[in-house]
Amino acid sequence: MTTFGESRKIMSPRQMRKATLRRMAPACGLILAALLSAAHAPTLASDTSDEAQVLGEQTDPHAEFLARYAAWAKGIETKGQARGTPLTAEQTDLARQIGIAHPEKVRLVHVEAVPFPTQDEAMRKMGESLGFIGPGITNNAQAFGYTIWVRDGFTLDRPSLAHELVHVAQIERSANFDAYVQRYMQELQTYGHAKMPLEVEAYEANRTYR
Ligand SMILES: [Zn+2]
């Protein structure tokens, strides 16, 4: 969402990835990807014991986390549908150009802060430890499906809206939200934020609809 700074320090790939994540993640729905990656951390094992018992010994913490986040995100989508505002005629045009099949379903939700499952202790701790939530961290906008949540004080201008609408279109094209999130994370791990196809497509829209 936010634009990259022009200055680049020389960093190791690992440092670069970390720095990129810190800079970009809060604005692009990357939070989840990082959380999912972190789900393998041993410190999280105890937090998932309830589900592990239910699901049995073969529980994959990665899949479990994905399911938990996706369930939470569905609730956010429902709330957003109830309270959000539909796109204007001009915004609907933009959504169509971007390839959204059902622009009439899109809702913009203005909110003090883009939601995060802070009530989930494990998620909150991970978010904080990774630097995705907490003091000084700002998530400007995030698509949870057809709902685009925008924090108060952030101007969702045309390029920014185009970027988020691309994510909506990507989610729309996915079998479901879970599948999208899974793909997002896999791409992130394979290519990194700057080169992952889902974000490349979204940033292209920032330029196209400037
Ligand atoms: Zn993005």
Boltz pocket constraint, residues with backbone or C-beta under 6 A from the ligand:
constraints:
  - pocket:
      binder: B
      contacts: [[A, 1], [A, 27], [A, 28], [A, 29], [A, 163], [A, 167], [A, 198], [A, 199], [A, 202]]
      max_distance: 6.0
